[in-house]
Amino acid sequence: MYKLFFRLFFTRMDPERAHHLAFRWIRLAARVPVLRTFLAAALAPRHKELRTEAFGLRMHGPFGLAAGFDKNAVAIDGMAMLGFDHVEIGTVTGEPQPGNPKKRLFRLVADRALINRMGFNNDGSAAVAARLHARVPVFRTVVGVNIGKTKVVPEAEAAADYVKSTERLAPHADYLVVNVSSPNTPGLRNLQATESLRPLLTAVREAADRTVTARRVPLLVKIAPDLADEDVDAVADLAVELGLDGIIATNTTIARDGLRSPARLTAETGGLSGAPLKERSLEVLSRLYARVGDRITLVGVGGIENAEDAWQRILAGATLVQGYSAFVYEGPFYARAIHKGLAARLNASPYATLAEATGAATRRKAAA
């Protein structure tokens, strides 16, 4: 039903307008007690065998919503209602910013992909922190907060900008993500170089510890799929050295290889997400796990369309997996289908738990 609706209605609409319309429906549904209870029962059934623990946080399952969908923390309960086990909000910047000029979001339907050059459009860390502080949760879900650099802040002053966001948002975050991998903020990806990343992550870690003293806020970094293999290794080694809690692999790509969509779409600048990212994202994830093992929690994202994709990420080394672009194409039953398929695959596997399955394929490959 949704796919027919998508083809007849959403594909005729500007992608960003369609996003805001669907987003509004989700938020409205989550405000109606009887409706949200019914939808959660239908779309978010629980599977006990999928219960997951990551960086000290317990979740109903491993599948969450990637950053970029709920930039301003306005639909956390709505996304939990749809079955996402954790919701990563943002990317949030130190100061509010409108993002890049429209048109800035493009559907590549033939490739089941999106290109975006949104440019971190968001309300800013002060407004988002106030919203999180005032939030009264309806559904229990883990909330991650993804932070990035304000566009007008010079690269040399990036650490101070991230620290500002950390001080405002860390008290409200179940975990915190430093995003240095979006291609849509000039100079941002330069911060992935270890000589820039080390002082940045150190400053954020210190700010989080200084701001939140009653608990340790888990800190993760999100990296690009376009890093060379040796740079992936360098980030992995740095994460271990600094005692990071996790790495998210991966963000969108600037590559355009093998796309079937019209050239007028594939030529658009910005980050490509969705199915074409699947292979490289899995490669990066497996490489990270081979490097860090169980010392750091890995989060797999990029091209996760179905339960098999999620299962392959877990076998490669991901404790958590996230989706976004496929949600646009699959609709409200997306998370339910992922959970059902993961439970079936786990029950048919030789592994008793998801934790036991995590990294199994990568370990087998290393032993061969």
C-alpha positions in Angstrom: 0.0 0.0 0.0 2.7 2.5 1.0 4.8 1.8 -2.2 1.7 2.5 -4.3 1.1 5.7 -2.3 4.8 6.7 -2.7 4.7 6.1 -6.5 1.5 8.0 -7.1 1.8 10.8 -4.5 5.3 11.4 -3.0 7.3 11.0 -6.3 5.3 13.8 -7.7 6.2 16.1 -4.8 9.4 18.0 -4.1 11.4 15.6 -1.9 12.0 18.1 0.9 8.3 19.1 0.9 7.3 15.4 1.0 9.7 14.9 4.0 8.1 17.7 6.0 4.6 16.5 5.2 5.4 12.9 6.3 7.2 14.3 9.3 4.1 16.3 10.3 1.9 13.3 10.1 4.2 11.3 12.3 4.3 14.0 14.9 0.6 14.5 14.9 -0.1 10.7 15.2 2.3 10.6 18.2 0.3 13.2 20.0 -3.0 11.3 20.0 -2.9 8.7 22.8 -5.2 6.0 21.4 -3.7 6.3 17.9 -0.1 6.2 19.0 -0.8 3.1 21.2 -2.4 1.4 18.2 0.4 2.3 15.8 3.1 1.3 18.2 1.4 -2.1 18.7 1.2 -2.6 15.0 4.6 -1.2 13.9 6.8 -1.8 17.0 6.2 -5.3 18.3 9.0 -6.4 20.6 11.3 -9.4 20.1 13.0 -10.4 23.3 15.8 -12.2 21.5 16.8 -8.8 19.9 17.4 -7.0 23.1 20.7 -5.2 22.9 23.1 -3.4 25.1 25.6 -0.9 23.7 27.9 1.4 25.6 26.0 0.6 28.8 22.6 1.4 27.3 19.8 -1.1 27.1 17.6 -1.1 24.0 14.7 -3.1 22.7 16.7 -4.0 19.7 19.7 -2.9 17.6 17.9 -0.9 14.9 17.8 2.8 15.1 17.1 6.0 13.1 20.2 7.6 11.7 20.8 11.3 12.1 19.4 13.7 9.5 15.7 12.8 9.7 14.9 14.5 13.0 17.3 17.4 13.0 15.7 19.4 15.8 14.4 16.7 18.2 10.8 17.3 17.5 9.6 13.7 16.7 11.5 11.4 19.0 8.3 9.7 20.3 6.9 9.5 16.8 10.0 7.6 15.5 9.9 5.3 18.5 6.2 4.7 17.8 7.3 3.5 14.3 9.6 0.9 15.9 13.1 2.5 15.9 15.0 1.2 19.0 17.1 4.4 19.2 16.7 7.8 17.6 19.7 9.9 16.7 18.8 13.5 16.4 20.7 16.2 14.5 23.1 17.1 13.1 22.9 20.1 15.6 25.4 23.0 15.3 26.5 25.5 17.8 24.5 28.2 16.2 21.2 28.0 14.3 21.5 28.0 10.5 19.2 27.7 7.5 21.4 25.3 5.6 22.1 25.5 1.9 19.8 27.1 -0.6 16.9 25.0 -2.0 16.6 22.8 -4.0 18.9 20.6 -1.9 17.3 17.1 -1.6 17.0 14.7 -4.6 15.5 11.2 -5.0 17.3 8.7 -7.2 14.4 6.2 -7.4 16.1 3.9 -9.8 18.9 3.5 -7.4 16.8 3.6 -4.2 19.0 6.5 -3.1 19.0 10.1 -2.1 21.4 13.0 -2.7 21.3 15.8 -0.2 23.2 19.0 0.3 21.1 20.2 3.2 24.0 21.9 5.0 23.1 21.1 8.6 19.9 23.2 8.6 18.8 23.2 12.3 17.6 25.4 15.1 21.0 25.4 16.9 22.2 23.8 20.1 20.6 26.2 22.5 17.1 25.7 21.1 17.5 21.9 20.7 18.8 21.6 24.3 15.8 23.5 25.6 13.5 21.2 23.6 15.1 18.1 25.0 15.0 19.5 28.5 11.3 20.1 28.3 10.5 16.8 26.7 8.2 14.4 28.6 8.9 11.0 26.9 5.9 8.9 25.8 7.9 5.9 24.6 11.1 4.7 26.2 13.9 5.0 23.6 17.6 5.8 23.6 18.3 9.3 22.2 21.6 10.1 20.6 22.6 13.6 19.8 24.7 14.2 16.7 26.7 17.5 16.6 28.5 19.3 13.8 30.4 22.5 13.0 28.5 25.7 12.3 29.2 26.7 8.7 30.5 30.2 9.4 32.9 29.0 12.1 36.5 28.8 10.7 38.1 25.4 10.7 40.7 26.6 13.3 37.9 27.4 15.7 35.9 24.2 15.2 36.8 22.6 18.6 35.3 25.6 20.5 32.1 25.3 18.4 31.8 21.6 19.1 32.5 22.2 22.8 29.7 24.8 22.9 27.2 22.3 21.6 28.5 19.6 23.9 28.0 21.8 27.0 24.5 22.5 26.0 23.4 19.0 24.7 25.4 16.4 26.7 23.1 16.6 29.7 20.2 15.5 27.5 22.0 12.9 25.4 22.1 9.2 26.0 25.1 9.2 23.7 26.9 12.0 21.8 28.2 11.8 18.2 30.9 14.0 16.7 30.1 14.4 13.0 33.1 15.3 11.0 32.1 13.5 7.8 29.3 15.4 6.1 30.4 16.6 2.6 28.0 19.6 2.8 29.9 21.9 5.2 33.1 23.3 3.6 36.2 22.0 5.3 34.4 19.6 7.7 35.9 16.4 6.3 39.4 17.8 6.9 38.7 17.3 10.6 38.8 13.5 10.0 42.6 13.7 9.7 44.0 12.4 13.0 46.1 15.5 13.7 42.8 17.5 13.7 40.5 14.8 15.1 42.6 14.1 18.2 42.4 17.6 19.8 38.7 17.9 18.7 37.6 14.6 20.3 39.7 15.3 23.4 38.0 18.7 23.8 34.5 17.3 23.4 35.3 14.4 25.8 36.5 16.9 28.4 33.5 19.2 27.9 31.1 16.3 28.3 32.8 15.1 31.5 32.9 18.6 32.9 29.3 19.3 32.1 27.8 15.9 33.2 29.3 14.6 36.4 26.7 12.1 37.5 27.3 9.7 34.6 29.6 9.2 31.6 28.1 10.3 28.4 29.2 7.8 25.7 31.1 9.5 22.8 31.2 8.3 19.2 32.6 9.7 16.0 30.9 9.3 12.6 33.2 8.8 9.6 32.9 9.0 5.8 32.9 6.0 3.4 35.3 7.9 1.2 38.3 7.6 3.6 41.2 5.6 2.3 41.7 2.3 4.1 44.8 3.5 5.9 42.8 6.5 7.1 40.1 4.2 8.4 42.8 2.3 10.3 44.2 5.6 11.7 40.7 6.7 13.0 40.2 3.2 14.5 43.6 3.4 16.3 42.8 7.0 17.5 39.4 5.9 18.8 41.1 3.1 20.9 43.8 5.5 22.1 41.3 8.1 23.3 38.9 5.6 24.8 36.0 6.5 22.5 32.8 4.5 23.0 32.0 4.0 19.4 32.4 4.7 15.7 29.5 5.1 13.2 30.3 3.8 9.8 29.4 5.5 7.5 28.1 8.9 6.5 27.1 9.7 2.9 29.5 9.4 0.0 30.6 11.9 -2.7 31.1 8.9 -5.1 28.7 8.4 -8.0 29.9 5.0 -9.4 27.4 2.7 -11.0 24.3 4.8 -10.7 21.3 4.1 -13.0 19.4 7.3 -12.4 19.3 10.2 -15.0 22.5 12.2 -15.3 20.6 15.4 -14.3 20.2 13.8 -10.9 23.5 12.0 -10.4 25.3 15.2 -11.3 23.9 17.0 -8.3 26.4 17.9 -5.6 26.0 16.6 -2.1 26.1 13.3 -0.2 24.7 10.2 -1.7 22.9 7.8 0.6 20.9 4.6 0.2 21.5 1.3 -1.6 24.6 2.4 -3.6 26.4 3.0 -0.3 25.9 -0.6 0.9 29.0 -2.3 -0.3 31.6 0.3 0.8 29.9 0.9 4.1 30.1 -2.8 4.9 33.7 -2.8 3.8 34.6 0.0 6.2 32.6 -1.6 9.0 34.4 -4.9 8.6 37.8 -3.2 8.4 37.0 -1.3 11.6 36.0 -4.5 13.5 39.1 -6.3 12.3 41.1 -3.4 13.8 39.3 -2.7 17.1 37.4 -6.0 17.8 35.2 -5.7 20.9 37.1 -2.7 22.4 34.8 -0.2 20.7 31.1 -0.4 19.8 30.5 -0.1 16.1 27.3 1.3 14.5 26.6 0.2 10.9 24.7 2.6 8.6 24.5 3.1 4.9 22.3 1.2 2.5 20.4 -0.9 5.0 17.3 -1.7 3.1 16.1 -4.9 4.7 16.8 -7.4 7.5 19.4 -9.2 5.5 21.4 -6.0 5.2 21.1 -5.4 8.9 22.1 -9.0 9.6 25.2 -8.7 7.4 26.3 -5.6 9.3 25.9 -7.4 12.6 28.0 -10.3 11.4 30.6 -7.8 10.1 30.9 -6.3 13.6 28.1 -3.8 14.2 26.4 -3.9 17.6 23.9 -1.3 16.4 22.5 -0.6 12.9 20.8 2.5 11.6 18.6 3.4 8.6 17.3 6.5 7.0 17.1 6.6 3.2 15.3 3.2 2.9 12.7 4.5 5.3 11.7 6.9 2.6 11.2 4.1 0.1 9.8 1.4 2.5 7.5 3.5 4.6 6.1 2.9 8.1 6.6 -0.9 8.2 10.3 -0.5 7.6 11.5 -1.0 11.2 8.9 -3.8 11.8 10.2 -5.7 8.8 13.8 -5.3 9.9 13.0 -6.6 13.4 11.0 -9.6 12.2 13.7 -10.6 9.7 16.5 -10.2 12.2 14.7 -12.3 14.8 14.2 -15.0 12.1 17.8 -15.0 11.1 19.1 -15.1 14.7 16.8 -18.0 15.5 18.0 -19.9 12.4 21.7 -19.2 13.1 24.1 -21.0 15.4 24.3 -17.9 17.7 22.3 -17.7 20.9 22.3 -13.9 21.0 23.0 -10.9 18.7 26.1 -10.1 20.8 27.4 -13.6 20.0 26.8 -13.0 16.3 28.4 -9.6 16.3 31.6 -9.7 14.2 31.3 -13.5 13.5 31.9 -13.1 9.7 34.9 -10.8 10.2 36.4 -13.2 12.7 35.9 -16.1 10.4 37.5 -14.2 7.5 40.5 -13.3 9.7 41.0 -16.9 10.8 40.8 -18.3 7.2 
